[in-house]
Amino acid sequence: MRLGLILGEAGSGLRRNVSMVISVILVTFISLTFVGAAILLQMQIGQMKGYWYDRAQVAVYLCTDVDNTGNCTQAAATQEQIDNVEAQLKSPTLAPFIEKYEFETKDQAYANFQDQFADNPIAAFVSPTDLNESFRVNLIDPINADVLIESLSGVTGVQAVEDQRGLLDQIFSILNAASYTAIGVAALMLVAAVLLIATTIRLSAFSRRRELGIMRLVGASNRFIQTPFILEGVFASLIGSLLAGGAIVAIVKFFVQGYLSTTLGPTTTLVGMSDAMVVVPILIVVGAALAAASAGVAISRYLKV
């Protein structure tokens, strides 16, 4: 009977402040969707790092007849210099760090360039002679790339030794910036949601000030008086949280697993439904906790007035 009375009071408050409740639901939904997107993005970055860092190569670019950088003097690397670089890769000093390596000719580099930039107008202006021959080295542990860079950078005929993880770091930095932006927007929206919940509770309490006065006169405890108001905030926030969880599931199912997986192909690891199912409970807990805390503080302060 006591529980029924509390739920009845909570339902009455929700009916009296429908517009404010809808506002709370929408703000909570938007803010928690940003939170969920940021969490998913961090999961995606973690997966991509684990996948691509292990596959990142060290590229040993050889001189061409137009290079004057590094050890190059506008003379293409000779066969003797190429053999010397390969001998270094097979030497007892470097071989323990190397899983495998392959030599890429100018024609192979040109074919790869044309595939990569097929839709770019620059592809029409590049010829095989413009590209470097190179050794593509896979390391047993990519963290040892500096060993190869220090050993081969000064070798005659070598233009540059490049750790491809540096390129990946730039991509991950951009993704991290996007993730932090989403977190920032989500934080602002959550602040707005907390303020809205507090305002809704205060308005609801003010509209029932006579009933609250009677309840206090007959000896009702503060906990009994506060509980319906807290439930109002939690209920509105819970709906917003569930909508945000549904949005996250939809994003993963239709955008990530649907569009992105088809566009990027099987070589890229993407977050899946299992990751979305980890995020959804987090959103629900965060939304309910914020609502309960803000509603409890708001009604406590009102009752002390």
SULGI-V596861 format. One record per backbone hydrogen bond with DSSP energy under -0.5 kcal/mol. NH is the residue of the N-H (numbers start at 1). CO is the residue of the C=O. Records with the same first field share a line. If there is no record, write none. Layout:
# SULGI-V596861
NH=CO + CO
This chain:
# SULGI-V596861
5=1
6=2
7=3
8=4
9=5
10=6
11=7
12=8
13=9
14=10
15=11
16=12
17=13
18=15
21=17
22=18
23=19
24=20
25=21
26=22
27=23
28=24
29=25
30=26
31=27
32=28
33=29
34=30
35=31
36=32
37=33
38=34
39=35
40=36
41=37
42=38
43=39
44=40
45=41
46=42
47=43
48=44
49=45
50=46
51=47
52=48
53=49
54=50
55=51 + 52
56=52
58=137
59=57 + 162
60=58 + 135
61=59 + 160
62=133
63=157
67=64
71=158
72=69
74=67
77=63
82=78
83=79
84=80
85=81
86=82
87=83
88=84
89=85
90=86
91=87 + 88
94=88
95=91
97=94
98=94 + 95
99=138
100=138
102=136
104=134
105=103
109=105
110=106
111=107
112=108
113=109
114=110
115=111
116=112
117=113
118=115
120=117
123=120
124=121
125=122
126=123
130=127
131=128
134=104
135=60
136=102
137=58 + 135
138=100 + 136
139=56 + 137
140=97
141=97
144=141
145=142
146=143
147=144
148=144
149=145
150=146
151=147
152=148
153=149
155=152
158=155
159=61 + 157
160=61
162=59
164=57 + 162
166=163
167=164
168=164
169=165
170=166
171=167
172=168
173=169
174=170
175=171
176=172
177=173
178=174
179=175
180=176
181=177
182=178
183=179
184=180
185=181
186=182
187=183
188=184
189=185
190=186
191=187
192=188
193=189
194=190
195=191
196=192
197=193
198=194
199=195
200=196
201=197
202=198
203=199
204=200
205=201
206=202
207=203
208=204
209=206
212=208
213=209
214=210
215=211
216=212
217=213
218=214
219=216
220=215
225=221
226=222
227=223
228=224
229=225 + 226
230=226
231=227
232=228
233=229
234=230
235=231
236=232
237=233
238=234
239=235
240=236
241=237
242=238
243=239
244=240
245=241
246=242
247=243
248=244
249=245
250=246
251=247
252=248
253=249
254=250
255=250 + 251
256=251
257=252
259=254
260=255
261=256
262=258
263=259
264=260
265=261
268=265
269=267
276=272
277=273
278=274 + 275
279=275
280=276
281=277
282=278
283=279
284=280
285=281
286=282
287=283
288=284
289=285
290=286
291=287
292=288
293=289
294=290
295=291
296=292
297=293
298=294
299=295
300=296
301=297
302=298
303=299
304=300
305=301 + 302
